[in-house]
Amino acid sequence: MSNVVSLRAERYARTSSGPPPPAVEEADLTQLRARILGLQSKAKEEILRSILLLDIAAQHARQIARRTDDAAAKSSLGAQISFIEQLLQNAREMALKL
């Protein structure tokens, strides 16, 4: 048991004995804020693009379901696709709130 190391003790020693963190300048905060806003915008665009691609996939699935001759399979696929479309609508509404 001599190989056991207490990480809490080491972390406490590092945080309590070191010098205080340097002050963050206003310019750094402005750059950081701009970068965060840019990343948020990019993430929102990616989310909306993903929803669009999933919507196109659901439309293709609906077309495939229409071509199916088996009534039971057509009904099952239609129900599943309708559920997916409801989820996509929820995703669109949530994405608009971002």
Summary of the structure (lengths in Angstrom):
residues: 98
radius of gyration: 26.2
end to end distance: 51.2
largest distance: 75.0
contacts: 192
relative contact order: 0.08
helix: 81%
strand: 0%
